[in-house]
Every structure is written in C-alpha cells, then in structure tokens.
Amino acid sequence: MTTDGSVSMSYISNDCYDLYEVTAEQAIANVQIILDMAHPEDAESQRQSIADSVQTLTPWRWEGRIVTPSGITKWIHGEARIEKLVDGTLVWDGLLLDISERKQAELALQNAQLQIVQSEKMSALGNLVAGVAHEMNNPLGFIAATLKQAKPTFADIVEHLKIYQETLSDKTEEILNHESEIDLDYTLEDLPKMLDSMTMACDRLKNISISLRTFSRADRDYKVPFNLHEGIDSTILILKHRLKANEQRPAIEVITNYGDLPQIECFPGQLNQVFMNILANAIDALDESNHRRIFEEIQAHPNCITVTTSRENNLVKIAIADNGKGMSEEVKQKIFDHLFTTKGVGKGTGLGLAIAKQIVEETHGGKLKCHSALGGGTEFIIEIPL
C-alpha cells in the first residue's frame, strides 16, 4: 500500500485459484478482485482489520467469509506481518488459509451443544409438568370420589328434612327462627347446584391433568398413534400464563378451528416441542407488535392466534397464524437458520425454529413453511404425511 492509499499485489501462489477461483495472474493484475469477494456481512470487519494494521503497524489478522465467483461461501483465515519501507510504503507478507471445514465442524459442535441444552430444557419441563400432574391426581381423585358419595347422601338428608317439614305441622318458634336465619328453602335448592359446580371443577382439573400428561409424555424409539389436537391443546394450556391479560395488553385470544383428523403415527413429545416453539414465537411477535401501542388501541384491535387443522389428501395440515406485524422478506429467509434470532440477548437461542424444522422434515418426513409480510402477520404451516 503506497502513501496515497493505492493497493497492489506483487506475488501470490498458484493455490490462489483453489481458494478464490481466480488465477494468480488475475489477482496480481487487480487485487481488488480478491478484496471484493468478502461476504457482505464480513466486509466491514475485513476493512477494519486492514485499517487497524495500517494505523498500529501490527500484524494483520482476519477470519471471515468470502463468496467466490461461482457462488460458493468459504471461511478464510488470513495473517501477515507488516513492514514500512523508507518511502512510507506498507508491505504485508503472509498467508491465506481455507478454514471452511474447521468452521463447519465448530458450528456443528455448537449447534449440537445448544440442541442438547434445548432438549434438556424440554425434558426438565416435561418432568416438572408430569410431576405436577401426578401430585394433582391424588387429592383430585379423593375429592371427586368424596363428591360422588356426598351427592346421594345430601339428597337423602334433604328428602328426610322434607318429610320432617310435612309431618311436623306445629313448629316451635325456635325452629321457625332458625329456618328463617339460614334461609332453609334457598339452601335446599342451592346445595345440589353447589355440588354440581364442585363436580364440574373436578372434571376441569381432571382435563388439565390429562393435558399436562399429554404434553409431558416421553417419546419411545418408535412412532406411536397420537391425537394432534390433544397435543396442541396441552401446549396452549402450558402457555396459558403468557396469554392472560396484563398491565400492557388485554388477553391474547387463541382460536382453534379443528378439522376431522385421524390419529397419526409420530413422536408426540417432539411434535409438542414444535407446537411449543411456534406458539411461543407467536406470543413473542404479538408482544413486540404491541410496543408503543396504548392499551385501548390494542383492545380495539386485539391480539389473536388462530390454529387451523385439516386433512388434505394424504397429509395432515396444521396452520398457526398470528395477527402481529409480520416480518421482512430478508428475515423470513433466515428464520430457519441455526442461531439466527431477532430477539434480544438472553431472550432467544436461534434454535427453536431450526429444531422445529428438523423435527417436522427430517424426523417425520413433512414440511414446515412460513408465510409472512410486514404488516400482515405470520403463519407457519406444518404438513405431516399420514
């Protein structure tokens, strides 16, 4: 590099073609060809590494990607010592290495580690949920059994009281006062309704317990028949605390439009993880779309997630859509990439959708697609063959 900033190259080995897909002669004739191959996301770091070396007269070091003329992306490691000549010219003497295989191995290892963490988190959640369901079942079973016995017992007592009322015509003042004080007629009418309400509450808790166990079921090493609607319902139940209203927004409504689906052979625990990742992302997207919107504005145009299932030929189709702000085409192209996330630090690993795609497409031979546009919400479509 001369003092006026112009750059030239006096020598590069013939291995240049293997790395850059240009001959040594072409690179020497126009070094800018090589500099311009830097990947758009790494070009700035390349420029900065050269500027730092120039300013500090320290060795140049850089790792980044290049895109060759045929469109292949490679990882490059470059380093060179720098020498300043008497006339002020800067000369670098060093090497360039193709480290693509090493980077791919590092990325694969990192992905594997993160997937293990993700799997352990889901396993821990499953164990916790299963434990809660188990602890619920014992007292719930006792209450339900007691209510079942209590209902005919109370009916007998009420019938016995009515016989007393009919046969005891001359009631004492004390009996009349007490009857009025406890509003006996209302109590006798309302007591069966109270018992029915308690029975309904037990049934509700029983359904919750079943949903918890459905979500937490451990997969075997082979596919088993599974009701997808139960899996979706159990996942919605787990996320219910995030759907409730808070100080910033009203409750998020979840609408389920279920078609007539058969049970499918699958790994239920893994599909529940897919539903969890997509639904949780939908809630995140809606919360983000509420930023800088007042409560009344959100209430006028409420947040909504719609889950639609259908059977089309030999496929089961699950569509999960939100009415958030959607995403750009650039973001949409990357959402299934490992480690890509639009969430803040500590809020997302960039693995949820990548793992979901792997579960749907590699494990179950299906398809996971995304439709989205800025201002138009987002829809994920899961297709699984029967």
N, C-alpha and C positions, 0 to 999 in steps of 0.2 A: 504494500500500500504506500503510494507516494504521498508527499506532504499536501497535495491538492485533493486527496481522498480517492483517487482512481485506484482500481484494484486489477491486478493481473496475476497470472499463474505461469511460472517458468517450467514446472515439472509436475507430473502426476503419473503414477504407474499405469500399466495397461489393464490392471484389475479394475480400473475406473469403469469400464463397460459393464462388468459383472454387478457393480454396485449401483451405478447411475443410468445405465443403458445409453450412455453416450461414450464415444471413443475418447482416448486421452488427447488426441489432436483437437477434437471439438472443444473439450474442456479448456485446453490451453489457449485456444483461439478466442474463447469467450467464457470466462469464469462465471459470469452472471447466470449462465445456463444452470450451473450446479446450485448457486445460491437461491435461485428462484424455485427450486424443487422442494424447498422446505414446506411442510404441511401448513395450511393456513392457520391452524391452532398453535403451531410451534414456531412460526416465522418470527414472531416478536422476540421470543426467547433466544433464537439464533442471532438476531441483530444485536440484542442486548449483550450476549456473550462476547461478540466481537468488539463491541464498544467498550466493555469492561476491560478486555485485554489491551486495547489501544490506550485507554486512559491510565491504566495502572502498570502497563508493561509487564504484566504477569502472564503465565502460560494460558493459552486458550483451551477451554474445556466446554463441551456441549453434548447433550444427549437429546435427541428428538426424532421426529418422523420426517421422512421425505416421501413425495409421490413421484414415481418415475413416469417417463413419457407414456408407458403402456397402462398406467393407472394403478400399479402395484404400490402399496404403502409399506415402507420399510423403516425399521428403527436403526438409527445411526449413532455411533459414539465417535466423537472426534476430539483430539487433543493435539496441541502443538506448542513448542517453545517459541518465544518471540525474541527477535533481535532488532535493535535500532541501529541503522547504519549512520555513517558520518553525515550524509546528506539529508538525514531525517527520515529516510525510507524505512518502513517496518517490514520485516520478513518473518514469516512463520514457517516452521519446518516440523511436520508431524505426520499423523496417520488418521485414517478414517476406517472404522470397522462396522460391519453389518451385525447388529446385535438383536435382530428380529426374533430369532429362536429363543434367546435368553429372556427377552421381554415377554414373549408369549407364554413361556414357562412360568415366569414370575406372576403374570396376570392370572394364569390358570390356578396357580397356588393360592393367590389372594382370593380369587373367586371361590375356590374350594373351602378356604377357611371361613369366608363370610357366609357361605351356604351352610356350613356346619353350625355356625353361630345361629343363623336363622332357623335351622331345623331344631336346634336345641331350645330356642325360644318358643317355637311352636309346640315342641314336646313338653316343655315345662308348663306352658299354658294349658295344654291338654290334660296333663296330670293334675294341675290345680283345679280345672273345671270338673274333671272326673271325681276328685276328692270332695268338692262342694256338693256335687250331685249325690254322692254316696252318703254324705253327712245329712243331707236333706231327707233322704229316703226313710231313715229310721223313725225320726219323730213324725214325719208326714204320714207314714203308714200307721203309726199308733193313733194319730188324730183322726184319720179317715175311718179306721176301724171303730174307734170310740163313737164317732158321729153316727156311723151306721147302726150301732147298737142303741144310741141315745134317741134316735128319731122315733122308733116304735115305743120306747119306754115313755117318752114325753107324751106321745099320743095316748097311751094308756092312762097316764096321770090326768091329762085333760079330760078324757072320757069319764074318769072317776069323779072329777070335780063337777062335771055337768050333772052326773047322777045325784051328787050331794045337793046341787042347786035346785034340782027338780023335786027332790023328796023332802028337803028341809025348807018348808014354806015359811016358818016363823024364825027369821034370822035375828040374832041378837044385835044390839046396837054396835057392839064391838066388831062383829063380823061385817056389818054394813060399812062401818067407818074404814076398816082395813081394806075392804073390797074397793072402796072409792079411792083410798090413798094409793093403792098400787095399780089402779085403773085395770081391773081384772079382765074385763071384756077385751080391751085392746091388747093386753099381754097374751091372752089365749089366742087371739087372732094373729099376733105378730111373731110369736115364738116359732111356729113352723117355718115362717119365712126366714127368720134368723138362722135356723138350722140349714135351710136350703142354701142360703148365702155362704155359710161356712163350708158346706159341701162343694159348692162351685169354686170357692177359693182353693180348696184342697185339690180339685181337679186341675185348676190353673197351675198350681205349684207342681203337680204331677207332670203336666205337659212341659213345664220349664225344666224339670229334672230330666225328662226324656230328651229334650232338645240339647241339654248340656252333655248328656252321654252320647248323643248322636255326633255332636261336634268333636268330642274328645276321643272317639273310637280310634284305636290303634290299627294301622294297616297291617295286613299279613303279606306274605311274599307272593301272593297271587290275587287276582281281581275277584271281587265278590259283588253280588247284586246290591244295588243301592238306590234309594229314593232321593233324587236330586233336590226335590222340594224340601224334604226334611233337612238336608244339608244347608240349603240357603236359609231356611227359617232359623236353624240353630245358629248360623253365623250372624244373622241380623240380631238375634237375641243377645249374643256376646257383645255386639257393638251398640246395644241399646242405650248405654250410658252416654255415648257420644252423639246420639241422635236427639236426646232430650233438649228442651229449651234451656237457654242460659241468659245471662245478662246482655250478651251481644246480639243474640238472634232467637227467633222462635224455634220450635222443634223442627227437625228435618223429617219430612214425610217420606215413608217408603211405601210405594205402591207395587203390589205383586200381581201380575197378570199371568197366572199359571195355565199352561195348556195341559192336555191329557198325555202325560209322559209315562212310558214304561220304566221299570227299574232297569238300570244299565250296569253292565259288568265294569267295575272300575276299582280304583284305590280311594275309598271315601275320604280318608284323612287328608290325602294330597289335594283332592278337589275342594275340600273345605278350606284348605290353605289358599287356593286360588280365589275362592269367593271372598275370603277374608282380605286378601291383598287388594282386590279390585274395589270392594265396598269401602274399605278404609281409605283408599285413594280418592274415591268419590266424595267422602265426607271431608277430607283434606281440601279437595278442589272447591267444594261449596263454601267451606270456612274462608278460604282465600278469596273467593269471589265476593264475600261479604265485607271485605276490607274497605273502609271509608264509606260504607253504607249505613244509614241510620236504621234503628230497629223497625220503625214504621214502614220504611221503604222495603225492607226485606219481608215484612209481614204482608205487604201488598202484592209482592211477587215472591211467594215462599219457595224455600229450597226444597227440592224433591229428587228422589232417586226412584227410578222405575225398573223393576226386574220383570222381564217377559220371557217365558219359556214356550217352546213349540217343537213339534216334530216335523221335519221336512225330509221326505224320502227315507233314507237310512241314517239320518243324522238327528241328534238332539241339539237344539239351539238354545243358548241362554244369553240374553241381551241385558246388560246392566248399564243404564244411562243416567246421567245427572244433568241438571239444567244450570251448571256453573258457567264460567266464562270461556271454557274451551281452551284449546292450545294452538300454537302456530304450527305450520307445516314442518318447520325446522325441528321443533321439539318433538312432534309426533314421529318423525323419522328415527328418533333416538330413544324413545321411551322403553323399548325392549332391550336396549344395550346394557350389558353388565356395568354396574357402578354409576350409571347415569341417573341423576336426580335433580329436580328443580327445587327441592326442599332445602331449608337452611341446615347449617352444620348441627349434627346430632339429632335431626328430625327424620332423616331418611338414609338408607344404606345404598340405594340404587340397585337393589337386588330383587325387590318384591315382584315386579312385572317380568323381569328376566326369568325368575324361578317359575312364575305362573306360566309363562310361555313354554318353558321346558316341560313342565308337568302335563300341560294340555297336548302339546305337539309331539314330544318325544316319548313320554310315558303312555299316553292314551291315544296317540295317532290322530289327534284332532287338529283344530285350527284356533288360534287366538288372534283376533283382529281388532283394530281400533279405528273408529270414525270420530273425527273432531274438527272443529273450526272455531276460530276466535269469535266469541260472542254467541256460539251455537251449542255449547255444552259438549259433553264427551260420551261416547257409547263404546263399550267393549262387548265384543260378540265371541262367545265360546261355542265351538262346534265339536261334538264328540260323536264318533260313529257308533252305531248300535251293534 
